[in-house]
């Protein structure tokens, strides 16, 4: 879903996850922290989308040691 093309009224009652919502207070999600540690930061639009999609991927493949490689394979 593209947030820029979706009206808030269209998702009323739905669970919405944001880049701010995946952190635990001041503690970043491990994927957020890894991107910071590795300097993998893009623009303010790209990075949140990559992180949210990465978190979703990791949640869907919790036993995968390298979720990205497993997804591509």
Secondary structure, DSSP 8 states (H G I E B T S, - for coil): --GGG--GGGGTTS----TGGGSBTTB--HHHHHHHHHT----TTHHHHHHHHHHHHHHHTTT-TTHHHHHH-
